[in-house]
Amino acid sequence: MLSGALRSASKLQRAAGASRAFAAAAKPFDPDTYEQKYLAKTYNPDGVRGEAGLLFTHGKGSKLYDERGREFLDFYAGIAVSGLGHGDEDWYQSLVANGKVRGGFNHKRNEKCGAKLP
């Protein structure tokens, strides 16, 4: 039993030594090098996704359209667009209808109560 414990301790010492040697040999972390090597180049310096000068003018469903009428599948959509798509007419009509009802909390009851105030 003691010999097994000694063997385990010896293995741990070798592993620790190898780890220290690796850490000493490793280059310091450079974010610019990491970015160039591992990150996808999805944005141009002007902030436009994809090709330089690309301007999306509208979307419908899961597709986007540029100013020249080219169609693109929107792989970068957020959670709402993924669920609803761009330009969902039913959602828009619901928003318009409910926006008229709410009107910033100005309800007809307020008018009646206000009339009773001195």
C-alpha positions as CSV (number, residue, x, y, z in Angstrom):
1,M,0.0,0.0,0.0
2,L,2.8,2.4,0.9
3,S,4.6,1.6,-2.4
4,G,1.4,2.5,-4.3
5,A,1.2,5.8,-2.5
6,L,4.9,6.5,-3.3
7,R,4.3,5.7,-7.0
8,S,1.3,8.1,-7.1
9,A,3.3,10.9,-5.4
10,S,6.1,10.3,-7.9
11,K,3.6,10.6,-10.8
12,L,2.2,13.8,-9.4
13,Q,5.7,15.3,-9.0
14,R,6.5,14.5,-12.7
15,A,3.2,16.0,-13.8
16,A,3.8,19.1,-11.8
17,G,7.3,19.5,-13.2
18,A,6.0,19.1,-16.8
19,S,3.3,21.6,-16.2
20,R,5.8,24.2,-14.9
21,A,8.1,23.5,-17.9
22,F,5.1,24.0,-20.3
23,A,4.1,27.2,-18.6
24,A,7.6,28.6,-18.8
25,A,7.9,27.7,-22.5
26,A,4.4,29.2,-23.4
27,K,4.3,32.6,-25.0
28,P,2.5,35.4,-23.3
29,F,-1.1,35.9,-24.4
30,D,-1.5,38.4,-27.1
31,P,-5.2,39.3,-27.9
32,D,-4.4,40.6,-31.4
33,T,-2.7,37.3,-32.4
34,Y,-5.5,35.3,-30.8
35,E,-8.2,37.4,-32.7
36,Q,-6.4,36.9,-36.0
37,K,-5.9,33.2,-35.5
38,Y,-9.2,32.1,-33.9
39,L,-12.0,34.6,-34.4
40,A,-14.2,34.8,-37.5
41,K,-13.7,38.1,-39.4
42,T,-17.4,38.9,-39.5
43,Y,-17.1,42.7,-39.3
44,N,-15.2,45.1,-41.5
45,P,-13.6,48.2,-40.0
46,D,-16.6,50.3,-41.1
47,G,-18.8,48.1,-38.9
48,V,-20.6,46.5,-41.9
49,R,-21.3,42.8,-41.6
50,G,-20.0,40.9,-44.6
51,E,-18.7,42.7,-47.7
52,A,-17.7,46.3,-47.5
53,G,-20.5,48.7,-48.6
54,L,-23.3,46.1,-48.0
55,L,-26.4,47.8,-46.8
56,F,-29.5,45.9,-45.9
57,T,-32.7,47.9,-46.6
58,H,-35.4,45.5,-45.4
59,G,-36.2,42.0,-44.3
60,K,-39.0,39.6,-44.7
61,G,-39.2,36.3,-42.8
62,S,-35.7,34.9,-42.4
63,K,-34.4,36.8,-45.4
64,L,-32.7,40.2,-45.8
65,Y,-32.5,42.3,-48.9
66,D,-29.8,44.9,-49.9
67,E,-30.2,48.1,-51.8
68,R,-29.6,46.2,-55.1
69,G,-32.4,43.8,-54.4
70,R,-30.1,40.8,-53.6
71,E,-31.5,38.3,-51.2
72,F,-29.6,37.0,-48.1
73,L,-30.5,34.3,-45.6
74,D,-30.2,35.9,-42.2
75,F,-28.0,33.6,-40.2
76,Y,-27.3,36.3,-37.6
77,A,-30.8,36.9,-36.5
78,G,-31.5,37.5,-32.8
79,I,-34.0,35.5,-30.8
80,A,-37.0,37.6,-31.8
81,V,-36.2,37.5,-35.5
82,S,-35.5,33.8,-35.3
83,G,-38.9,33.2,-33.8
84,L,-40.9,35.8,-35.8
85,G,-38.9,36.6,-38.8
86,H,-38.4,40.1,-40.2
87,G,-41.6,42.1,-41.1
88,D,-44.2,39.8,-39.5
89,E,-47.4,41.4,-40.5
90,D,-49.6,39.7,-37.9
91,W,-47.3,40.8,-35.1
92,Y,-47.2,44.3,-36.5
93,Q,-51.0,44.6,-36.7
94,S,-51.3,43.3,-33.2
95,L,-48.8,45.9,-32.0
96,V,-50.7,48.7,-33.7
97,A,-54.1,47.6,-32.4
98,N,-52.8,47.3,-28.8
99,G,-50.9,50.5,-29.0
100,K,-54.2,52.4,-29.7
101,V,-55.9,50.8,-26.6
102,R,-53.1,51.5,-24.1
103,G,-52.4,55.1,-25.1
104,G,-50.0,55.8,-22.3
105,F,-52.4,54.8,-19.5
106,N,-55.0,57.4,-20.4
107,H,-58.1,55.5,-19.8
108,K,-61.7,56.7,-20.1
109,R,-62.1,56.2,-16.4
110,N,-59.6,59.0,-15.8
111,E,-61.8,61.5,-17.7
112,K,-64.9,60.5,-15.6
113,C,-62.9,60.8,-12.3
114,G,-61.3,64.1,-13.4
115,A,-64.7,65.6,-14.1
116,K,-65.7,65.0,-10.5
117,L,-62.6,66.8,-9.1
118,P,-63.1,70.4,-7.9
